[in-house]
Amino acid sequence: MRVASRQVCVAGITTSPDQGWMEQMARNLSFAEVGFLNGCRYLLHDRDAKFGAAFTRTLEAVGIKPVKLPPRSPNLNSHLERWNRSIKEECLSKLILFGEPSLRHAL
């Protein structure tokens, strides 16, 4: 989420993300001309092990500094936490989704 504009990018959807998948998402988001992170200096993320060294190297190679948030600190990323809550309560809890296309359409 870009905080200034509140623009949200759903990078990818999978049922089993791992370090390799996250590295690919970092590549997709940081493409020189069309990437969502184009022009960004920082990327806030939680302490999940999926954000490994390859993920960090990929972002640092294009000039983006990944910032790992402290444990149990949802207020530091409050805009995205609120967006997640809204999506769950107002959208996903009221729908029966049949695959990724219907999820993307709902979002």
Secondary structure, DSSP 8 states (H G I E B T S, - for coil): -BTTTTB-------SS--HHHHHHHHHHHT-TTT-TTTT--EEEE---TTS-HHHHHHHHHTT-EEEE--TT-GGGGHHHHHHHHHHHHHTGGG----SHHHHHHH-
